[in-house]
């Protein structure tokens, strides 16, 4: 490892900070959460030494729920590699669809090769994958870095522009959406499995062919052309295909009834980039775009004392993020609620967040100077057309992306690609599981505990050989043991939605006994395990950290993981049957 220190660290981080500030100024003059510090000092982007713990001092947790009679104890493991193709970006299409660089930290991706902020169901379906069994699902998490203060080098960043352009093209096109069949099938007998899987694949092929015909015949025929020439024939094909599956199952088990109701499909316009929260279809409706605009705060602040600069900059960036998130929620919830929905569900909560954020800045300034008064008047925001500026209010500038070496403001150091990535789906201790619907989104953990609190955070850090000792701090492992992250996902699905406004309420965690609440169904629980070859001396010196939002200061409690199910229906059917038959399967 290079032995240079001090000078390289300052020059490298000053360059990063300067670049980020220039981007923010170009975007509208709103400061970003970057500090230059005193002359001769580096930016304060190391993790707090108090956030590290000897794993031997972490108490074991042996409180996993006992398996009830009829528990599903099988596992299905998918080999999707270790991100050997270096797919990185600071996007999150699950939590912040359409917000480029919205994560403000870099993600590692395996599985779907096209994942970016603009991804939609159609673009994900059309992409390739790193998974050996053809699973096109997207799996991603924040990168881990080693930060010794030396001039660490990362692989050159690859531009996501091609993937973004394809996602935009796919998102602008109408798409045919059909009810998921795999999630409605009963337990499939072994004798029928091959035939059912062939027909599930055929259903996917039929939708793909209908989508292509929709594009190639655009503008043809009259108002009923799509119904008569595309959707009608597609329904007929689906009826025959679904019937073949029911017959195959019925040869050795009870024949499932009512599956023909899943045959009709619909046409959905995709004017937005994200998935419709209440379906497995496309984006928000088209029409004149509206946008939330807020008064500029940076220009109304007095001179900021040096001692308050870091806190003020972090909170100015937080105002930026809050506005980005509110505008995205405006898109994903379009058409929901009544006349006062936007005010009550978006503008009101945004105002409350801004009041708290602005107050933190005033308090920070007031510790060593006169506390500014009247800033709360800048908290309320309003809804207007995207093209206007609503009387001088400002919209958030584009968030800075990574530099040429995959470094971001406050997130630098040498990227550690996992030595091992485990992607395993597990059963339920309370009973059988049902198939996940295609395009289901799910989150594990919370990227912003300092803002959102710890309700959704999860201890995820440990060492190999000590998997029953999860901690919310960075572990220091014994010699011969490796740093490990374990992310468990929620596994109780509401049976209807592939997403929700907060990206959480449609799929939640079971209770302590492993049971799902009334109205929810157990689906396979995803667990990702990430193992890192971090040298022991680096652990002891506390020189590794996870990428995070600037507000989180590399707190390991901000660790999180994201997933979007893009498996074919036949792969999902294989997965469910493996788990429910208590087998150990590797794909």
Secondary structure, 3 states (H helix, E strand, C coil): CCCCCCHHHHHHHHHHHHHHHHHHHHHCCCCCCCCCCCCCCCCCCCCCHHHEEEHHHCCCCCCCCCCCCCCCCCEEEECCCCCCCCCEECCCCCCCCCCCCCCCCCEEEEEECCCCCCCCHHHHHHCCECCCCCCCCEEEEECEEECCCCCCCCCCCCCCHHHHHHHHHHHHCCEEEECCCHHHCCCCCHHHHHHHHHHHHHHHHHHHHHHHHHHHCCCCCCCCHHHHHHHHHHHHHHHHHHHHHHHHHHCCCCCCCCHHHHCCEEEECCCCCCCCCCCCCCCCCCCCCEEEEECCCHHHCCCCCHHHHHHHHHHHHHHHHHHHHHHHHHHHCCCCCCCCHHHHHHHHHHHHHHHHHHHHHHHHHHCCCCCCCCHHHHCCEEEEECCCCCCCCECCCCCCCCCCCCCECCECCEEECCCEEEEEEECECCECCECCCCCCEEEEECCCHHHHCCCCCCCCEEECCCCCCCECCEEECCCCCCEEEEEECCCEECCCCCCCCCCCCCEECCCCCCCCCCCCEEECEEEEEEEECCCHHHHHCCCEEECCCHHHCCCHHHCEEEEECCCCHHHHHHHHHHHHCCCEEEC
